[in-house]
Amino acid sequence: MKIYLDNCCYGRPYDDRTQKNIGMEADAVMAAIELCKLSEITIVGSPALIVEIGKIEADDIRKKVREFYDNTVTEFISLSSDIVLRARDFMAIPMKKYDSYHLAFAAAARADFLLTTDKKFINKAARTDTAVKVVNPINFLPEAERWAQ
């Protein structure tokens, strides 16, 4: 199994946890990563993630998120012309630019799951022809359990 986490997942542990849903999602991200480490599940990284993390305005948060990303990713997929074309197809849905690239990278890496906390991204990804299942990290653990059976 392979998973791809988008930028909001890498940043979620550093968000304001006083909101119940944010705290639950942060815990779910950490649990998903722990599951991946214990089960030797591949976590895919990409140039889109590096660029997006680099845009985080707060220096301290940007450094923490980048370190978290660097310590999490076990496989890196490079940009290719096929990924650019696929991302453009997704943008036509319309899907946000970085969401399109995250989905294109995940598909090119043959990831089984893409984790995101963005509900709009989840809904738009469901309308694509990709085999990547885009889910909220809260829903990933039950999905991974079903997938493993």
FIVEXKE-632384 format. One line per 2 residues: number of its first residue (from 1); their letters; for each residue x, z, y of C-alpha. Coordinates in Angstrom, 1 decimal. Layout:
NUM> a> X,Z,Y ~ ...
This chain:
1> mk> 0.0,0.0,0.0 ~ 1.1,-0.7,3.6
3> iy> -0.3,0.6,6.8 ~ 0.1,-0.2,10.5
5> ld> -0.7,2.3,13.2 ~ -1.4,1.1,16.7
7> nc> 0.0,2.6,19.8 ~ -2.9,5.0,20.4
9> cy> -2.2,6.6,17.0 ~ 1.4,7.2,17.9
11> gr> 0.4,8.7,21.2 ~ -2.6,10.7,19.9
13> py> -0.6,13.9,18.9 ~ 0.5,14.1,22.5
15> dd> -3.0,13.8,24.1 ~ -5.1,16.6,25.4
17> rt> -6.3,18.3,22.2 ~ -9.0,20.4,24.0
19> qk> -11.4,17.6,23.2 ~ -12.6,18.1,19.7
21> ni> -12.4,14.4,18.6 ~ -8.9,14.0,20.0
23> gm> -7.7,17.0,18.1 ~ -9.3,15.8,14.9
25> ea> -7.8,12.3,15.3 ~ -4.3,13.8,16.0
27> da> -4.5,15.9,12.9 ~ -5.7,12.8,10.9
29> vm> -2.8,10.8,12.2 ~ -0.3,13.5,11.0
31> aa> -2.1,13.8,7.7 ~ -2.0,10.0,7.2
33> ie> 1.7,9.9,7.9 ~ 2.4,12.8,5.6
35> lc> 0.4,11.1,2.8 ~ 2.5,7.9,3.4
37> kl> 5.7,9.8,3.1 ~ 4.7,11.7,0.0
39> se> 3.3,8.6,-1.7 ~ 6.0,6.3,-0.5
41> it> 3.5,4.1,1.4 ~ 5.1,1.6,3.8
43> iv> 4.4,2.1,7.5 ~ 4.9,-1.1,9.4
45> gs> 6.3,-1.3,12.9 ~ 6.5,-4.2,15.3
47> pa> 7.9,-5.4,18.7 ~ 4.4,-5.1,20.1
49> li> 4.5,-1.3,19.4 ~ 7.9,-0.9,21.0
51> ve> 6.8,-2.8,24.2 ~ 3.5,-0.9,24.4
53> ig> 5.2,2.5,23.9 ~ 7.7,1.5,26.6
55> ki> 4.8,1.2,29.1 ~ 3.9,4.9,28.8
57> ea> 4.4,6.1,32.3 ~ 5.3,9.8,31.7
59> dd> 9.0,9.8,30.7 ~ 8.7,12.9,28.5
61> ir> 5.7,11.6,26.6 ~ 7.2,8.1,26.2
63> kk> 10.4,9.6,24.7 ~ 8.4,11.8,22.3
65> vr> 6.1,8.9,21.2 ~ 9.2,6.6,20.7
67> ef> 11.0,9.2,18.7 ~ 7.8,9.7,16.6
69> yd> 7.5,6.0,16.1 ~ 11.2,5.7,15.1
71> nt> 10.9,8.5,12.6 ~ 7.7,7.1,11.1
73> vt> 8.2,3.4,10.6 ~ 9.7,2.3,7.2
75> ef> 9.4,-1.5,7.6 ~ 9.7,-3.6,10.7
77> is> 8.2,-7.0,11.1 ~ 9.7,-9.4,13.7
79> ls> 7.8,-11.7,16.0 ~ 7.2,-15.3,14.7
81> sd> 5.3,-18.3,16.0 ~ 2.7,-17.7,13.3
83> iv> 2.1,-14.2,14.6 ~ 1.7,-15.6,18.2
85> lr> -0.8,-18.2,17.0 ~ -2.8,-15.6,15.1
87> ar> -2.8,-13.2,18.0 ~ -4.1,-16.0,20.2
89> df> -6.9,-16.6,17.7 ~ -7.9,-12.9,17.9
91> ma> -7.7,-12.9,21.7 ~ -10.4,-15.7,21.6
93> ip> -12.9,-13.2,20.0 ~ -12.2,-11.7,22.8
95> mk> -9.9,-9.0,21.8 ~ -7.3,-7.2,24.1
97> ky> -3.9,-8.7,24.1 ~ -2.0,-5.8,22.4
99> ds> -4.9,-5.3,19.9 ~ -4.6,-8.9,19.0
101> yh> -0.9,-8.6,18.4 ~ -1.2,-5.4,16.4
103> la> -3.7,-7.1,14.1 ~ -1.6,-10.2,13.8
105> fa> 1.5,-8.2,13.0 ~ -0.4,-6.1,10.4
107> aa> -1.8,-9.2,8.8 ~ 1.6,-10.9,8.7
109> ar> 3.1,-7.8,7.1 ~ 0.2,-7.8,4.6
111> ad> -0.8,-4.3,5.6 ~ -3.9,-3.0,3.8
113> fl> -4.9,-0.8,6.7 ~ -4.5,-0.7,10.5
115> lt> -5.2,2.7,12.0 ~ -6.5,3.0,15.5
117> td> -8.6,5.4,17.5 ~ -10.1,2.5,19.6
119> kk> -13.7,2.0,18.5 ~ -14.0,-1.3,20.3
121> fi> -10.9,-2.6,18.5 ~ -12.4,-1.5,15.1
123> nk> -15.7,-3.3,15.9 ~ -13.9,-6.5,17.0
125> aa> -11.5,-6.5,14.1 ~ -14.5,-6.4,11.7
127> rt> -15.5,-9.8,13.0 ~ -12.2,-11.4,12.0
129> dt> -11.2,-13.1,8.8 ~ -8.2,-10.9,8.1
131> av> -7.9,-8.8,5.0 ~ -6.5,-5.9,7.0
133> kv> -9.0,-3.0,7.1 ~ -9.0,-1.5,10.6
135> vn> -10.1,2.1,10.6 ~ -10.0,5.3,12.6
137> pi> -7.3,7.7,11.1 ~ -10.1,10.2,10.4
139> nf> -11.6,7.7,8.0 ~ -8.3,6.6,6.5
141> lp> -7.8,9.4,4.0 ~ -11.1,8.7,2.1
143> ea> -10.3,5.0,2.3 ~ -6.8,5.6,0.9
145> er> -8.3,7.7,-1.9 ~ -10.8,4.9,-2.8
147> wa> -8.0,2.3,-2.6 ~ -5.8,4.2,-5.0
149> q> -8.5,4.4,-7.7
